[in-house]
Amino acid sequence: MQIGFYGAAGEVTGSKHLITTDSGKTLLLDCGLFQGKAANGGDVNRHFGFSPAVVNFLFLSHAHIDHSGLIPRLFKEGFRGKIFCTKGTYALCKLMLADSAHIQEGDLEIVNKRRKKRGDPPLDPLYNMDDVTGCLELFQTFDYNEEVTVDEEIKCVFTDAGHMIGSAAVNLTIRDKKGKQVRVTFTGDIGRQRDKILNSPQPYKACDVLICESTYGDRLHEKVTNADERLLSIVTETCVVQQGKLIIPAFSVDRTQELIYQLEQMENAGRLPKINIYVDSPLSVNATNIMREFTADYNQEFKDYLKHDPVPFCFRNLHFITKVEESKALNSINEPCIIISASGMAEAGRIKHHIKNNVTDSRNTILIVGYCTPESLGGRLRNGNKMVRIFGEEYVVKAKIEVLDAYSAHADYEEILQYLSCHAPATVKKLFLVHGEANTISSFKQKCEEKGYINITIPQKGEVFTITN
């Protein structure tokens, strides 16, 4: 058996890992979109490094675009195999892949205008709605912990990863020609212990080969209780004292709802200033409705909250924006407010316009609440760049930049190690560390070695490894 790494290897985005069995079947783990600087030219998202047409099965850990966003492109390039995921992941993919197609068309329209002025040829979208519709017909959905018989050689179980609605570790059992079994677990993205809304990550199945994410493998998150007070302080300083706008790039699923939930609790306690809060994302609106359906993914504390407030994510002065005209109108508002908009890395969608229109005003604050690749707009702001390029033009950063990692959906290194501890390190024959920046993964590798893991590899993009029993 071989495992090839074609994305999120030595980097964070573009998750794609290809397993080739002894009998020649090909299994793809995730099919994510590269984001940030690497994706600017589009080439990295147009060439997979393998033939999409030969992939037999795709196992999808969750719906975030850096894990699912190239599935329509895979379809466009000839993939016609089966796609396996949880029911929550499929429900979100229907929204998020369509949204991705629309965003590409909108953003490319702006980019191509500038390319035309330079005399460069226009870029075509990676895929369109026909490709989205086509790939969605290939999905097959399952519950957590339901054993899936893929074929006579392959079985799969999805276990709750606690990262977002439907997120899962992919637990595969692959039988070779001699009848021996190799157990492969892919963690996908690991969620937080004691998340405000979601269940904590569920123990994964015992495995011989473990492919583990390491996004925050070198840092610890601030305690959420402290972060809640900091959020209130940032809101007050920006909107009351400075009379400015608070702009928050946030992923449309889970992080947006967690922020709304926290602001709702502040409102219920009478602590939130009387300002308007705008959630400017059609995807966030639809995702919020989907989140209300998948209550099995909620932790007990949030379920108890729902007994007193059966309609969460809804309170006074909270407005959901869907129409383009309404979104544009936010730029002319001359009063303090909070604008929450996708994407979380500020690489696409309406948030780029809001940052463009507010980053040069010192009264305003841009609050980063999740992971951003260093090359992304969110990453450049987070890293303290004094100038940022948006839609091909340079802008001076005068707005205050704040960071609250406590609202991240990714586990920190202690939480990842706690998640891995459900099985003794000695039971894992091979550990691959993926989905992290180079320095971060190296740091986490050392932490894993200290815990007793051996035979640890940090694969690079394009590397292929042979796994023997």
C-alpha positions as a printed Julia matrix, in Angstrom:
469×3 Matrix{Float64}:
   0.0     0.0     0.0
   1.18    3.53   -0.76
   0.19    6.94    0.59
   0.91   10.08   -1.44
   0.59   13.6    -0.03
  -0.64   16.24   -2.48
  -1.8    19.03   -0.19
  -1.59   20.21    3.43
   1.89   18.64    3.46
   4.39   21.06    4.96
   1.59   23.63    4.72
  -1.95   24.1     6.03
  -4.42   24.31    3.15
  -5.34   22.09    0.21
  -5.78   18.83    2.16
  -5.36   15.85   -0.23
  -3.86   12.44    0.64
  -4.01    9.57   -1.87
  -3.92    5.92   -0.79
  -3.21    3.24   -3.4
  -4.02   -0.27   -2.21
  -2.09   -3.41   -3.15
  -4.84   -4.27   -5.61
  -4.51   -0.88   -7.31
  -7.57    0.89   -5.92
  -7.16    4.59   -5.17
  -8.67    6.27   -2.11
  -8.51   10.04   -1.72
  -8.69   11.56    1.76
 -10.15   15.08    1.34
  -9.96   17.24   -1.77
  -9.29   20.72   -0.49
  -8.69   24.09   -2.1
  -5.3    25.75   -1.62
  -5.76   29.19   -0.07
  -3.44   32.14    0.45
  -0.46   33.23   -1.65
   0.02   29.81   -3.25
  -3.46   30.01   -4.77
  -3.24   33.52   -6.19
  -2.23   32.43   -9.67
  -4.64   29.53   -9.64
  -2.2    26.94  -11.04
  -1.82   25.01   -7.79
  -5.58   24.43   -7.73
  -5.73   23.4   -11.39
  -3.25   20.51  -11.21
  -3.75   17.7    -8.7
  -0.48   15.81   -9.13
  -2.51   12.67   -9.92
  -5.26   11.73  -12.36
  -8.73   12.51  -10.95
 -10.29    9.96  -13.3
  -8.51    7.01  -11.64
  -9.7     7.8    -8.09
 -12.19    5.16   -6.97
 -13.33    6.58   -3.63
 -13.15    9.92   -1.83
 -13.46   10.08    1.96
 -14.25   13.59    3.18
 -13.43   14.61    6.75
 -15.48   17.82    6.79
 -16.91   20.63    4.68
 -14.4    23.46    5.15
 -13.23   24.63    1.74
  -9.57   23.82    2.35
 -10.74   20.2     2.71
 -13.66   20.0     0.26
 -13.29   22.95   -2.1
 -11.7    21.13   -5.06
 -14.25   18.31   -5.27
 -16.11   20.05   -8.14
 -12.77   20.48   -9.93
 -12.06   16.78   -9.38
 -15.42   16.04  -10.99
 -14.69   18.41  -13.85
 -11.41   16.55  -14.5
 -13.13   13.15  -14.77
 -13.71   11.77  -11.24
 -16.86    9.64  -11.08
 -16.24    7.55   -7.97
 -18.16    7.51   -4.7
 -17.79   10.21   -2.04
 -18.26    9.13    1.58
 -18.95   11.57    4.43
 -21.28   12.26    7.35
 -24.77   13.66    6.88
 -23.78   17.0     8.4
 -20.83   17.34    6.04
 -23.02   16.7     3.0
 -25.62   19.25    4.15
 -22.92   21.9     4.5
 -21.13   20.96    1.27
 -24.31   21.64   -0.68
 -24.1    25.23    0.55
 -20.35   25.75    0.7
 -19.39   24.35   -2.7
 -22.09   26.41   -4.41
 -20.92   29.46   -2.48
 -17.33   28.74   -3.53
 -18.34   28.64   -7.2
 -20.14   31.98   -6.92
 -17.24   33.6    -5.03
 -14.75   32.47   -7.66
 -16.83   34.02  -10.41
 -17.23   37.29   -8.5
 -13.61   37.61   -7.43
 -12.3    36.6   -10.86
 -14.39   39.33  -12.46
 -12.42   41.9   -10.47
  -9.08   40.16  -11.04
  -9.69   39.79  -14.78
 -10.45   43.5   -15.16
  -6.98   44.23  -13.81
  -5.43   41.46  -15.93
  -7.04   42.99  -19.01
  -5.52   46.39  -18.22
  -2.1    44.72  -18.0
  -2.67   42.87  -21.26
  -2.81   39.47  -19.52
  -5.32   36.8   -20.63
  -8.35   36.26  -18.37
  -8.51   33.37  -15.9
 -11.36   30.87  -16.02
 -13.07   29.73  -12.8
 -11.83   26.44  -11.39
 -15.39   25.13  -11.73
 -18.98   26.26  -12.11
 -22.38   25.32  -10.72
 -22.77   22.45  -13.18
 -19.63   20.87  -11.69
 -20.98   21.43   -8.17
 -24.31   19.83   -9.06
 -22.57   16.9   -10.73
 -20.25   16.09   -7.84
 -23.03   16.33   -5.24
 -24.75   13.38   -6.94
 -21.77   11.19   -6.0
 -22.1    11.72   -2.23
 -23.13    8.9     0.12
 -23.8     9.87    3.74
 -23.52    8.04    7.05
 -23.93    8.53   10.78
 -21.06    8.73   13.2
 -19.81    5.25   14.25
 -21.76    3.51   11.49
 -19.59    0.87    9.81
 -19.48    1.46    6.07
 -18.63   -1.48    3.81
 -17.06    0.28    0.83
 -16.25   -2.95   -1.02
 -14.79   -6.39   -0.28
 -11.42   -4.82    0.69
 -12.31   -1.58    2.42
 -14.38   -0.58    5.44
 -14.78    2.86    7.0
 -16.07    4.39   10.23
 -16.48    8.14   10.83
 -15.87    9.32   14.41
 -16.83   12.81   15.61
 -13.85   15.2    15.42
 -15.67   18.09   17.14
 -14.34   20.67   14.66
 -17.6    21.69   12.95
 -21.01   20.2    12.21
 -20.38   16.8    10.58
 -16.59   16.85   11.0
 -15.04   13.43   11.42
 -11.9    11.39   11.66
 -11.83    8.86    8.83
 -11.06    5.36   10.15
 -10.25    2.92    7.35
  -9.63   -0.82    7.44
  -7.96   -2.02    4.23
  -7.45   -5.72    3.51
  -4.54   -6.64    1.22
  -4.3    -9.59   -1.23
  -3.01  -11.9     1.52
  -5.95  -11.11    3.76
  -3.96   -8.97    6.19
  -5.52   -5.74    7.42
  -3.98   -2.29    7.6
  -5.85    0.23    9.74
  -5.45    3.85    8.64
  -6.9     6.79   10.55
  -6.98   10.34    9.16
  -7.88   12.84   11.88
  -9.06   15.59    9.56
  -9.15   18.77   11.66
  -9.39   18.16   15.4
 -11.82   20.31   17.36
 -11.58   21.85   20.79
 -12.12   20.24   24.13
 -15.07   21.97   25.8
 -16.22   23.91   22.74
 -19.02   26.37   23.46
 -21.44   24.61   21.12
 -20.11   21.31   19.79
 -19.28   17.97   21.36
 -15.66   17.37   22.31
 -13.77   15.16   19.86
 -14.66   11.49   20.13
 -11.89    8.86   20.48
 -10.76    7.57   17.1
 -10.31    3.89   16.24
  -7.07    2.05   16.95
  -4.83    2.17   13.89
  -1.5     1.12   12.4
  -1.06    4.32   10.36
  -2.15    7.7    11.71
  -2.32   10.87    9.61
  -2.67   13.73   12.06
  -3.24   17.48   11.65
  -0.95   19.9    13.49
  -2.3    23.39   12.74
  -1.66   24.68   16.26
   1.04   22.16   17.12
   3.31   24.81   18.66
   0.94   26.94   20.72
  -1.72   27.02   23.41
  -5.01   28.89   23.15
  -6.12   31.54   25.58
  -8.8    30.36   27.99
 -12.25   30.99   26.55
 -13.5    32.77   29.68
 -10.67   35.3    29.34
 -11.37   35.63   25.62
 -15.02   36.44   26.29
 -14.0    39.38   28.47
 -11.46   40.5    25.85
 -14.14   40.36   23.17
 -16.41   42.59   25.23
 -13.49   44.95   25.87
 -12.68   45.14   22.13
 -16.34   45.81   21.28
 -16.55   48.57   23.89
 -13.24   50.22   22.96
 -13.93   50.17   19.22
 -17.64   50.9    19.06
 -18.23   53.03   22.17
 -14.94   54.82   22.86
 -13.6    55.12   19.28
 -17.04   55.22   17.63
 -15.65   52.89   14.96
 -16.51   49.63   13.27
 -15.42   46.18   14.42
 -14.74   43.96   11.38
 -14.5    40.21   12.08
 -13.47   37.74    9.37
 -15.01   34.43   10.45
 -15.73   31.09    8.83
 -19.42   30.87    8.02
 -19.91   27.63    9.92
 -19.37   27.27   13.68
 -17.06   30.25   14.3
 -19.68   32.75   13.16
 -22.33   30.99   15.23
 -20.04   30.81   18.26
 -19.43   34.55   18.06
 -23.16   35.21   17.71
 -23.83   32.92   20.69
 -21.29   34.77   22.85
 -22.66   38.17   21.84
 -26.16   36.85   22.55
 -25.13   35.86   26.07
 -23.65   39.34   26.6
 -26.91   40.85   25.36
 -28.98   38.63   27.67
 -26.8    39.72   30.59
 -27.28   43.39   29.67
 -23.53   43.87   29.03
 -23.5    44.41   25.27
 -23.46   48.03   24.04
 -26.53   49.03   22.04
 -25.01   48.73   18.57
 -26.07   46.97   15.4
 -24.42   43.66   14.56
 -24.42   42.54   10.93
 -23.7    39.0     9.77
 -22.93   39.7     6.14
 -22.86   36.33    4.42
 -25.64   34.39    2.69
 -23.7    31.24    3.53
 -23.66   32.11    7.23
 -27.43   32.61    7.19
 -28.05   29.23    5.57
 -25.4    27.5     7.68
 -27.02   28.86   10.85
 -30.29   27.22    9.8
 -28.48   23.92    9.15
 -26.78   24.1    12.55
 -30.2    24.27   14.15
 -31.0    20.89   12.54
 -27.95   18.9    13.71
 -28.56   19.07   17.45
 -26.84   15.7    18.01
 -23.53   17.5    17.41
 -24.23   19.91   20.3
 -22.67   19.48   23.73
 -24.88   19.12   26.78
 -24.32   22.68   28.0
 -25.61   24.12   24.74
 -28.55   21.68   24.71
 -29.45   22.91   28.2
 -29.25   26.5    26.95
 -31.71   25.65   24.17
 -34.3    24.62   26.75
 -34.53   28.29   27.76
 -33.85   29.76   24.31
 -35.18   27.38   21.62
 -34.22   29.8    18.8
 -30.47   30.4    19.23
 -28.35   32.83   17.22
 -31.1    35.46   17.25
 -31.36   38.58   19.41
 -32.04   42.33   19.36
 -29.93   44.4    16.94
 -28.61   41.29   15.15
 -29.13   41.49   11.39
 -28.43   38.84    8.76
 -27.42   40.31    5.39
 -27.92   38.33    2.2
 -28.43   40.78   -0.67
 -25.44   42.36   -2.4
 -27.05   45.8    -2.23
 -27.44   45.5     1.54
 -23.82   44.41    1.88
 -22.58   47.4    -0.12
 -24.76   49.72    1.96
 -22.78   48.74    5.07
 -19.81   50.65    3.67
 -21.72   53.94    3.84
 -22.95   53.45    7.41
 -21.47   56.19    9.55
 -22.21   54.69   12.94
 -20.45   52.17   15.21
 -21.29   48.57   14.42
 -19.95   45.02   14.23
 -19.64   43.31   10.85
 -19.01   39.54   10.82
 -18.33   38.16    7.37
 -16.63   35.25    5.59
 -14.09   34.01    4.74
 -12.18   33.44    7.97
  -8.82   33.97    6.25
 -10.2    37.07    4.47
  -9.14   35.56    1.17
 -12.47   35.65   -0.62
 -16.01   36.92   -0.38
 -17.54   40.05    1.11
 -15.05   40.35    3.96
 -12.36   41.53    1.53
 -14.55   44.46    0.55
 -15.25   45.35    4.19
 -11.55   45.26    5.06
 -10.71   47.32    1.97
 -13.25   49.97    3.01
 -12.3    50.08    6.7
  -8.61   49.2     7.08
  -7.38   52.77    6.57
  -9.5    54.26    9.4
  -7.79   54.3    12.8
 -11.14   54.27   14.62
 -11.82   50.75   13.37
 -10.63   47.34   14.54
 -10.14   44.14   12.58
 -10.44   41.12   14.85
  -8.89   37.79   13.76
 -10.6    34.85   15.49
  -9.24   31.79   13.68
  -6.28   30.35   11.84
  -5.02   32.27    8.79
  -2.23   31.13    6.49
   0.64   33.64    6.69
   0.21   34.62    3.03
  -3.55   35.23    3.26
  -4.97   38.71    3.8
  -5.98   37.71    7.33
  -2.49   36.32    7.95
  -0.78   39.47    6.68
  -2.95   41.63    8.96
  -2.33   39.28   11.86
   1.43   39.44   11.28
   1.44   43.23   11.49
   1.9    44.25    7.86
   1.65   48.03    7.53
   0.52   47.75    3.9
  -1.79   45.11    2.4
  -2.75   44.43   -1.2
  -6.49   43.92   -1.79
  -7.88   43.38   -5.29
  -4.56   44.46   -6.75
  -4.27   47.76   -4.86
  -2.19   48.71   -1.81
  -3.84   49.99    1.39
  -2.22   51.48    4.5
  -3.22   49.6     7.65
  -4.4    52.18   10.16
  -7.13   50.11   11.8
  -6.18   48.32   14.99
  -5.56   44.57   14.56
  -6.62   42.23   17.38
  -6.3    38.44   17.63
  -8.43   36.02   19.68
  -7.22   32.46   19.07
  -9.49   31.14   21.8
 -12.34   31.18   19.29
 -10.38   29.0    16.87
 -12.02   25.72   15.88
  -8.63   23.97   15.88
  -7.24   22.16   18.92
  -3.98   23.5    20.36
  -1.08   21.12   20.93
  -2.23   20.0    24.39
  -5.7    19.27   23.03
  -4.28   17.36   20.04
  -2.11   15.24   22.36
  -5.12   14.65   24.61
  -7.1    13.52   21.55
  -4.32   11.15   20.48
  -3.97    9.68   23.99
  -7.0     7.4    23.62
  -4.53    4.8    22.24
  -1.02    4.0    23.43
   1.72    5.51   21.21
   3.28    2.08   20.73
   0.19    0.87   18.85
   0.79    3.38   16.05
   3.4     1.95   13.67
   3.6     5.06   11.47
   2.62    8.65   12.25
   2.39   11.27    9.51
   2.07   14.91   10.58
   0.25   17.16    8.12
  -1.79   20.38    7.94
   0.68   22.73    9.57
   3.38   25.25    8.79
   6.91   23.85    8.66
   8.11   25.23   12.0
   4.87   24.31   13.7
   4.99   20.69   12.53
   8.63   20.34   13.59
   7.74   21.59   17.06
   4.79   19.21   17.3
   6.92   16.28   16.1
   9.18   16.82   19.1
   6.17   16.89   21.44
   4.94   13.6    19.95
   8.37   12.01   20.42
   8.33   13.08   24.06
   5.0    11.24   24.42
   6.54    8.04   23.06
   5.6     8.09   19.37
   8.21    6.67   17.03
   8.54    6.46   13.26
   7.17    9.97   12.76
   7.31   11.52    9.28
   6.62   15.04    8.07
   5.73   14.51    4.4
   6.3    17.14    1.77
   3.97   17.85   -1.11
   4.25   15.16   -3.77
   6.01   12.59   -1.57
   4.79    8.98   -1.75
   5.43    6.4     0.99
   5.12    2.61    0.93
   3.4     1.05    3.93
   4.24   -2.58    4.72
   2.61   -4.88    7.25
